[in-house]
Amino acid sequence: MQFANISLEQTIQAILQSGIVTQQEFTDYLDTFPPEKRPRDGQSLSLAMIRDGKLTQYQARMILEGKSPLLAWGEYLLLEKIGEGGMGQVFKAVHRRLNRLAAIKIIRTESLDSAEVVKRFYQEVRVASLLNHKNIVGIYEAGEQNNVHFLVMEYVNGLDLAALLKRCGALDAVRAVEYLLQVAYGLEYAHKKRILHRDIKPANLLLDATGTVKISDMGLARIMELGPASEGTTLDQRLTRQGQHLGTVDYMSPEQAVDARNCDHRTDIYSLGCTLFRLLTDKPVYLGNTLIEKMIAHAEAAIPNLRESLPHVPDQLNEVFVKMVAKRPEERYQSMTEVLADLRRCLEYLRTVPEAGIAPPAIAFSHEPGGKLQRHASATHRAVTEITTAFSKDSQTVRPTSSATDREVMASKPPERS
């Protein structure tokens, strides 16, 4: 990776202004170089600091692009970008004094487009921050900097279930139900506190290195439903504002599409049912080329039978799915407690009859020109184990896990000091 090659003096000034290191820490760092091997320009200094764990790639890029002030948000320093959604970008960060990792969401200006929406944002955050459950991502604080609002949350060392599906393909029934149960426990707790999610989907469910699934953005989806943009707009415009992409609509209940402000906890039950279908099949429940087509399908199309795609799935799990995604809220489960009871019974059955929860073995992974990818039943298990093992190795360090880009930078690093 190539960085802008600014002067050594400009780079040093930017590093110190960012607060990544203090003047004394930087002086002590430079003293570790023999005089003849000290960096001569901004790029060589940045590469050396990346190599020595003093800077991340993201920080170096921002510094050399003259954007170092954007690295500090309150007491937190950004380390790397880890995601982006409808409300804004998400970064891995560290508290400068406590050395505690966190995730910071920088809210898009257009998402908080009026004083009333900003007020409601802080009200929602205040309520959500009171939630304390192992299956819900904790919220630490929120703030404003240069007219930009940000949210500080618990950092989860792992990946979301959408990314897991992309890497591994559909999950076996046991694993899918285990993950869904964890989400249901978190939602049951939140619903008892009268807090809805409104945007349950694999991308908002984070799997950590211990196998725990945590719900992110708890209570925040409502912010996307507020403000002037919601008044006098078409259904397609409202859905775009709420979801920002087609993926969210794949999990949205019919009543939420019609009137998002007045839906209740049963919309989360519907979305969780759609998530179950996605985990088991790696496909959305309904297809469509536009937002409107998808929502019409959710409201009118026949509910698919899981067993048509997955004959090994037991009838009782299919029955749970069908009841979760019933078109009318009154025909669904009426509480997450009811969902949990039936999911637990399904999991108990799946564990006692293993062949009911695992697809028949197919040909192992193979890519052939113009051919199809075929998945062995155990491939997902192996991939999950490998991924979570890799996460656990990095769980105690602030420095991001080495990536292909990191290796590219390391390959171009300055010679080792002696």
N, C-alpha and C positions, 0 to 999 in steps of 0.2 A: 504494500500500500504506500502511495506517495502522499506526503503532506506538503502544504505550502511552506516554502523555505524562507521564513522571516528571520530577522536578525536575532542573535543570541540575547541581546539586551531586551528586545521586545518580548521574547518568549519568557524570559525570567520575570519581567514585570507582570506579564499576564498570569503566570503561574502563582505569583505571590498575591496578586489582586484577587484571584479566584478563591483563595483560602485553602487550597489543597494541601499546602505545606506552609509552615511559618518561615520567617526569615532565617531563624536559627537552624531549623531542620534542613532548609535548602543549603545553607552554608556547610553544615556538617556533611550533607550528601556530596557536594562538590569536592570536599576535602578527601573523599575516598578515591578520587581519581589521581593518578600520577600526573604531574604538570603536563607532560607531553601527550597525555591521552584525554585531556579535558575536551568536552564538546566545543566545536568552533562555531556552530550555528544553531538556529532554533530546531531544525529537523533532527540533527544528530543528538541534541539534548533530549528531545521528546522521545526518540527511539530508545535512548539509554534509560530514560525513566520508565518507559513501558516495560523494558526488559527487566528492570529491577523492582517492578511492582509499585512504583511511585505514582504512575499515571495509568489510566486505562486508555485504550485506543480512542474511545469517544471523547474523553477529556482532552487528549492531545489534539485531536482534530478541531475541537471547538476553540482551543487556545490558539492554534496556528491559523484559524480562520477569523481571529479577532472577536470571538464570541464568548470569551471566558466569563463575563458577568452572568451569563445564562446558566452557569454550572452550579451556582449557589442559590438555594431556595430556603430561606429561613436558616435553620441550623443544619440543613442537609446539603450534601454535595452529590450531584448526579454522577453516576459511574458509567452507565450504559443505557441505551434505549432497549426496552424489552417488549414493547407492544404498542398498539394503537387501536382505538375504537371510536365509536360515535361521539364520545364526549371529549376526547383528546388523546394525547400521547402519554405512555407510561414508561417510567424510568426506574432502574435500580439505583438506589441512593444509599448514603451512609450518614448517620448523625455525627457531626464533627467532634462533639465532646464525648458522647456515649459510645461511639464506634458501633452503633446498632444499625443493622441493615433495615431498609424500608423500601417500599414502592411508592413513587410519587406520580400522581396523575396530574399533568398540566392541562387544565380545562381550556378547550377552544373558546375564544371570545364570543363566537356566534352562539355557543351553547347557553351562555348566560347573557342574554341580549337585553335585559331590562333590570331595573332596580328590584322589581317584584320577584323576578326569577332568581336573582342573586340572593335575596332575602330567603326565599324558599330553599335554595341550595344549602345554605348554612343551617336552616331548620332541619332539613332531611339528614344532613351530616351529623348534626348534634344528636338526633335520635338514634341513627345507625351506630354512632360511636359507643352507645351504651350497651350494644349487643356483645355478649361474651360467650362464645360457643366454639368448640374446637373445629366445627365444620363451616365456620364463617370467617372470612378474612377480616381481621380487626382493623378498625379505623383509629389512627392516632390523633390527627389534627387536620385542620384546614386553614388556609391563609390566602393573603393577597400580596402580590409583589409587582410593582409597575403596572397596575391595573389588570393583571392576569391572576386568576384564582387557581389554587392548587390544593390537592388532597393528598395527605400522607397516610399510607396504609401499611399493614403487615406485609413483609416480603416473604413470598412463598418460593422456596428453592425447588422448583420443579417445572412442570409444563401443564398447559390446559388440556382438557380432554379432546378438543378439536385437533390440537397438534398431535396428540397421541394417536387419534384415528388416522391422521395423515401419514404418520410414520408406520403404524402397525396394521392398519385395516380394522375391520369390525372385531369387537371383543366377544369372547365366549360368554354364555349366559350367566355363569357364576360371577365372573368378574364384573360384568355390566350391572347385575343386580346389587352386588356389594357396593359398587360406587354409587348407584342410585339411592341405596339405603342411607348412605352418609349424607347425601344432599337432602334427602327427605327429613332426616333428623335436624339438620340445620334450619330447614324451612319450617318445620313444626315449631321449633323454638321461636323463630322470628314471627310467625303468624300469631303465636300466643301473646307476643308483644305488639300485635297489630301493625306489623311491618311487612309489606309485600315486596317481592323482588321485581316482577313484571318483565324480566328479560332472562329467564333461565334458559340456558343453551350450553353445549359443550365448551364453547370458548370462554364462558364465565365460570367454569368449574376447574379449579386448579388442583392437580395431583402432586403432592410433595414426595420427598425421598423416602418417607416412612409408609407410603401408601394411603395417607390421609387425603381426602378430597375436601376442598374448601370452596365455599361460594364467594365469588368476588362481586363488587359493585352492589352490595346489599342496600336496597332502598334508594339507589341513585337513578334508576331508569325513569322514575317519575319526573325528574328534572327535564328530561327530553320532551315531556308532554306539556310543559308549561310555557307561558309567554306568548307574545303577540303572534308568533308564527303558527300557533295552534288555532287561531281565530280566523274564520273565513277562508280556510284553505281546503284543497281537494283531499280526498282520502289518500291518493298517491303521495301528495306532498306531506301529509301528516305522517304517513308510514316512513317516508324517507327521513324526516326529522327524527322520528323515534329510533329507527334502526340503523340508518345510514348505509345499509347494505342488505342484500337479499337474505343473508344468513339468518338474521333475527326473525324475519317473517316466517321462516320455516318452523318456528316454535311458538308463534303467537296465536292465542285463542281467538275464535271468531268474535266474541264480545269485546275483546281488547282492541281489535281493529276498528270496531264501530265506535266505541266510546271508552278510550283508555282511562279516562279519569274516574269512571264509576265502576270499573271491574273490581272483583274481590279476590280473596285468596285462592279461589278455584281456578283462576287464570294461571297461577303457578303450578297447580296440579296438572293442567293441560300441557303446559310447556315441559314439565318433567316427563310426561308420557311421550311427547315427541322426542325428547332427549333419549329415553330408553330405546325407542325405535332406531334412532341414529347410531347409538352405541352398538346395537345388535346387527345392524345391516350396513352401516356406513352410508346410508341414503336418507334423504328427507322423507317424511311421511307422504307428502304430496308434491307433485312436480308442477312447474309453471315457468314461463319465460319472463313474466313481469310480476311486480308486487301484487297487482290486482288479481291476476290469474291464480297466484298462490293462495291469496286470502279467500277467493271464491271456492277454491278446492277445500280449504279448511272448513268452510261454512257448509258446503253442499255435497262434496264427493263422499263416496262410501268409505268407511274406515277400513284400511287394509287388514288382512289377517296375517299375523306374523308367521304362522305356520306355512303359508303359501311360499314364502321366501326361505324360511328356516324350519323344515319339517321336524327337526330334532327338538325344537322348543316345546315345552309342555303346554297343554291347553290352559292350565291355570295361569301361566304367565301371560299368555295371549289375552285371557279374560281381564287381567289386571290392566294391561295396556289399553284395551278397548274401552274400559270404564274410565280410565284417566283422560282419554281424548274424546269423550262423548261431546257432541256438538253443543248441547244445552248444559249449562252449568249445573242445573238441578239433577241431571242424569249422571253426573260424575261422582266420584268420592266427594263427600262433603267436608272432609278435613284431612290434613296430612297424617293425622294419627291413624285414620282408617287405611290410608295408603301404606303406611309403615306396617300395619298388622298383616296385610295381604302380601307385601313384599317379603316380610320375614318368613311367612309360610312357603312362599315360592323358593326362597334361598335354602330353606331347610330341605325341601324336596330335591332341589338341584344337587345338593351336597350328598344326599343319600342315594341318588340315582345319577352318577356322574355322566353317563352317556346322554342324559337329557339336557345337560348344560354345555356340552362341547360338540361342535360340528364334526361329522365324520372326516377322517384325515383325507386331505387332497394331495396333489403333487406339491412338492416344496417350492419356495419362491423361484421363479424363473422368468426372465425377460427375453423374449425372442422378437426380432423385427416383425412388426405387424401382428404379433401374438398377444395373448392375454396373460395377465399376471394371476397366477394361481397360488393360493395361500394354504400352507399346512396348518392344521388346527393348533399346534403348539407354537407357531411363530409369534403370535401376539404375546404369549406368556414370556418367551425368551426376550422379546424386544422390551417389554415393560421392565423386566428384571435388569437388563443392561442399562436402560435409561435411568432408573431410580438408583442403581448402584453408582453411576457416573455422577448423579446429583449429590449423593451422600458424601462423596469424596471432596466436594467443593463447599459443603455446608458450613465450614468453619472459617472461611476466608472471605475477605471483602473483594478480592480481585476476581473478575468474571472468569468463568470456565474458558479454557483455551479453545478457540475456534479455528476454522481454516484460515480466517483472516488474521487471527493472532499469529498463527504459524508463519504466514507470509511476512508479517512484520518482523517476527523473530529471525527469520532467515536473512533479513536485510539489516539487522542490528549492527552497531559498531563492534569492533573487536573486543574481546574480553580484556578486563584490566588485570594487570599482574602486580 
